[in-house]
Amino acid sequence: MLDWRTHAFVFVFKGPQEVTVQSPQQLFQLIQDQVGQLFPDATRAAQEELSSHLKSVISGVISRLDLVSRDEFDAQQIVLERTRAKLEALEQAFAELEQRLNQAGSE
């Protein structure tokens, strides 16, 4: 299984404003910033405790996800494109053979 803590990922959050995060560390920093904005009057220790708890919850969720590295994703994308091209070529060849068969049968 892929260790999400050592690889870069892209997380995109949509809402009032779209946020793109490139790594888990940036995600955790975003959470900490949001907690600070949501609870500005809370003590720094309370903010850090809440951020820490949220980080552990999110870490648990991310670790259970079946993630792949960007390199593996890109490699599979290339395989898919090649397979799609082969399929299209086979479909074209089949259509030509079918057309020849129909022409030979009508003669």
Secondary structure, DSSP 8 states (H G I E B T S, - for coil): ---GGGS---EEE-SSS-EEE-SHHHHHHHHHHHHHHH-TTS-HHHHHHHHHHHHHHHHHHHHHS----HHHHHHHHHHHHHHHHHHHHHHHHHHHHHHHHHHHHH-
